[in-house]
Amino acid sequence: MQKILEMAMKMIFLIAACVSILFVILICVFLFANGLPAIGEIGPLEFLLGTHWKPSSDIYGIAPMIVGSVYVTAGALIIGTPLGLLTAVYLARFCPKRIYKVIDPAISLMAGIPSVIYGFFGLVVLVPFMRELTGGGKSVLTASVLLGIMILPTVIRVSESALRAVPQSYYEGALALGASPERSVFFSVLPAAKSGVLAGIVLGIGRAVGETMAVIMVAGNQAIIPESITSGVRTLTANIVVEMGYASGLHRQALIATAAVLFVFILLINLLLSLLKRRQKI
Amino acid sequence: MNNAPHPPRKRVDWFSPIARIAIRSAAGITSLVIMFIVGYILIKGIPHLKPSLFAWKYNSDNVSLTPALINTILMTILSLIVAVPFGTFTAIYLVEYAKRGNKLVKIIRMAAETLAGIPSIVYGIFGMMLFVVHLKWQYSLLAGGCTLAIMVLPVIMRTTEEALLAVPDTYREGSFGLGAGKLRTVFKIVLPSAVPGILSGIILAIGRVVGETAALIFTAGSLAKIPHGAFDSTRTLSVHMYILSGEALHIDESYATAVVLILLVLFINAVSSWIAKKMTGEKNGK
């Protein structure tokens, strides 16, 4: 009796463990089964490289959205990476314990704030501010700044733990050779933590590419390739949310195909991440 | 000062002071940004926390957030009911049962990592296709809850796994030595000592559910009513916030709703750090 129970529970644990595999497969199947026919009908090149998105006349080209996602993500990285990395250096090496006790929960809060709140803040503060400053309120720049702020906690947390994992002897060795504390960190500790820091940045890329609600609220969502950083932009994620509510037929399938393209992007980013993690272990 | 052609006797170190200033100002800017965002919303929102905002029933005049708040709690409970057993059981399998170097373990880990990286809108589209359309659940509490359950599964799995790994092997050996079977050891000895770690995972998951919007719009819909059953459309607080901020009419109420949402996140963070403190305290005590 006891033996049967043991075996049964072992099977249950095994089945539960396979659920996550099942769902990855299901997500792939559903996205591609619904998205690929649309891509086939539109034509893969027309779909991926077409610069016009006009559902009303059945023209579906997602190039503006791909470019939009790339622009906004790059902008977020330009803003978020230096700020996050330097903050991580401060937290890992230079921060007095008393200050750490304040900043640490603040960064947890930053990570926990829902993206709608960031979006709302962007809408009521950042957009008017940018309109005054540059003339374009909802723009690539505004979305980049907001996303740059949003990826900060990810970049900070991962880089900080990577910096902390570097043996103290690296730091002390550089100090003993006469380097200043700053030089020791930047030329001895930071290179040793390179893979971990890169992993943090890649995670940040993933977060920026996948961010939806905040971007919708501050990016303007025009489905055209932005001419400058002050013009409006629509990302892949925004494309789905903005139109899914009323789409039907081929239009709807084209939106699901957009999600499939987004999914492939994220898979590539994940692949990069696991390569970085493997390097970190060696 | 000037760049001598030969190795100078005394090189002025420009790098260090600049780096020092850069590091400190980056940390300062980061802290200021977060304080500004939270402070701005609190200051603008708290004066608008009127009683009508907490009326039992929603209508377009009072834009009450009470139904949304209750829906958020229901949604959280529902997604945890689905995700916690699967997450803990997976972790138990990985830590207690799987053999080292098992191929399946590698695949499970990879699957969990993939799930952790998928953006919430992709979950939303998937949930819409599977639960809402394919299983014909319509926009419902159940469809939203299941979608979110898949989303938080990797979070619960990973934290539980870490918690189980942290239980010393002597506990297991002691239990086996006293004649307990594997199953009894897992449920009576290992799991209870891993509870704080599992709890911290659950709280992380709660945080994600509370803040989620994109995965819910196309699975749970946006009906601002307390649902009568699992197949009714619901709107959580985050979705409510999104819809409200889209209507220019209710800007003050949007601020107030944002305050409630931030307070909720602050509360969740406080609980999680309390548990973390308790965990390290216990470890140090023993």
Interface residues (C-beta under 8 A of the other chain):
Chain A: Q2 L5 E6 M9 K10 I12 F13 L14 A16 A17 C18 V19 S20 I21 F23 V24 L26 I27 F30 L31 N34 P82 L83 G84 L85 L86 T87 V89 Y90 L91 F94 C95 V102 I103 P105 A106 I107 S108 L109 M110 G112 I113 P114 S115 V116 I117 Y118 G119 F120 F121 L123 V124 V125 I149 L152 I156 S180 P181 E182 R183 V185 F186 G206 V209 G210 E211 T212 M213 M217 T237 I240 V241 M244 G245 L255 I256 A259 L262 F263 I266 L267 I269 N270 L273 S274
Chain B: D13 F15 S16 A19 R20 A22 I23 R24 A26 A27 I29 T30 S31 V33 I34 M35 I37 V38 Y40 I41 P85 F86 F89 T90 I92 Y93 L94 E96 Y97 A98 L104 I107 I108 M110 A111 A112 E113 T114 L115 G117 I118 P119 S120 I121 V122 I125 F126 M128 M129 L130 H134 I150 L153 P154 M157 G181 K182 L183 G207 V210 G211 E212 T213 A214 I217 F218 S238 M241 Y242 S245 I251 S254 A258 L261 I262 V265 L266 I268 N269 S272 S273
